[in-house]
């Protein structure tokens, strides 16, 4: 959705609410398309001092395999993102606090997609205490215990282990 910001940059007290569904079904993360349903977007734009304040409340569900046990996991997210939109920056100000929109047309889909992807967790776990998969037999340790020796030494560190055993 592209929004024309000219009226927000030229007048004070201008306000507009936007609500729509953002389709991210083609977005891939780690070879998986995690967005099975559209992202619900409720956004508000308010003009102030020749700029605009964007506040976007999102609601979406992500379905991904757990990074430890590979079980399919679904999690719900409901973040709120806020951006100050300006036509240009003057001086040497910190431009991380502003979104520059020189053409006065904001691609809201692109901005919110970037927000969502940057807000995603670096590790996607089925639960915080996930035990993962046994590296020896491949069993999911959340579902069943295995009798494999868990104290296997990394071959690169075997020389250090032999030093400890000589004591």
Buried (B, 14 or more C-beta within 10 A) or exposed (E): EEBEBEEBBEEEEBEBEBEBEBEBEEBEEEEBEBBEBBBBBBBBBBBEEEBBBBEBBBBBBBBBBBBBBEBEBEBEBEEEBEBEBBBEEEEEEEEEEBBEBEEBEBEBBEBBBEBBEEEEEEEBBBEEEBEBBBEEEEBBBBEEEBEBEEEEEEEEEEEEEEEEEEE
